[in-house]
């Protein structure tokens, strides 16, 4: 675990994190609830028909560019996914 993972008071880019999540969309998050999971919405299901595995592979390929993906939860009916990274800093980079 690197220095960035241990520093819960700052995000990957050195911005100070807050005690509570804020609505100003600054993206720094809260140091009380470190999140490694990203919400991905408005997924295009049409080209994949009923091939859930293929869509999951595409999501993995794109989001793996930012770090090690631990899990992808795909909710086909709602066209959304949750991508969980191994480290918080990877999720911050992908965000």
Buried (B, 14 or more C-beta within 10 A) or exposed (E): EEEBBEBEEEBBEEEEBBEEBEEEEEEBBBBEEBBBEBEBEEBEBEEBEEEEEEBBEBBBEEBBEBBEBEEBEBEBEEBBBEBBBBBBBBBBBBB
